[in-house]
């Protein structure tokens, strides 16, 4: 008797309801089932070779399931399979499932192998591409890796203060136009020497030397990372390019100092700039240390000090604190990666007293914390500003720059041009003439000791000797610049310390 829809829709009873539809003697049966919980399902019943009966689930009846007719078609398909000789349907379908699972696993393994191969191919392509970096791409990688300022494991600063900005500008001007798009791996010594020879022919020998140094460092970086096999500039020496760098030896004599001091009022320098020249002479500081100096009374708390230090560093100056009452100028961090305290002589204090009178209020109505503020009064003046003022007043009239100082020869000296760093050298030379030893002068100027043994084992900064040296230097400057030149200079000549 055939199973009907009405039977499958029967209300659940306390016991399961089973409905049977024969598919032919020995061909199995189509079953319907209604459980006490209301579940309705279809089965195919058959007998295995060992005479045991099994019911194989066909599917559920009702919404989302099979109709009676659809379930009957599936039952007859199973019956046909049974009649074909597949007497153990459970084993048959388990074998099919195993075969299908094996096929799926094989597909998965093949897909993973293909993905691994693609990844390996991508890595190989990336390696090839990295070895084919252009010169410009190589520079950007070198700049990001080695030129950014950072602190090494030994606590020392590494990289370059400007993050390689200056080198980038030099390369944009002299290197990239010629070989910027060329593969770094294809570079030859001839390519690179052509660039350096062009600078040599133009007479810019220092630029040629700087390019040689930077190109050689960048290519060494590329060799370490297997981007290029060898460094084409290996073994090329400066003397073959721009020649050996010559150190400036310019020192201003006392007569020139008097000539300079007398010329300052008419040179129309910024009043603070005149004081800066006196301070550099009296203390031997570098111009970046001068422009980063702050007044001691601006440091109301640690947060304020930290803020001012951050501002000074962002302006590429060296942060310092000038305390006139204590007669000290303290630099917590310097070019040589150590702190340095300068004793302020009477001559230095005179320059500072004039600066204090020039002190202005910032945008908050508070006294500017900087000895040499910019127009905003909230940050230091550009570190190049003073040097430009000095250079503008030492150039021929026909080379005057537009919108710059008109008195192009106001600070020209008889013995030739001079720079701010020459004043620092002049201060050191005066100290030597006054009888101070080289090691004391080195400490006054915060030079690193030349001897490795001295650097490692001698930790005495000779503070007392430094104070005497700065006072003697100030006295000499005061006598030279501020007193009658015909009067004897009353400066104590000290014996050189062995």
PyMOL commands that set and color helices and strands:
alter all, ss='L'
color gray80, all
select helices_A, chain A and resi 5-8+68-83+89-131+135-147+165-174+176-179+184-186+189-201+205-224+238-240+254-267+271-283+287-291+296-298+302-314+346-357+385-392+397-399+420-433+438-444+452-457+463-481
alter helices_A, ss='H'
color red, helices_A
select strands_A, chain A and resi 17-22+29-34+40-47+53-60+150-151+157-158+293-295+320-323+328-331+340-343
alter strands_A, ss='S'
color yellow, strands_A
deselect
rebuild
show_as cartoon
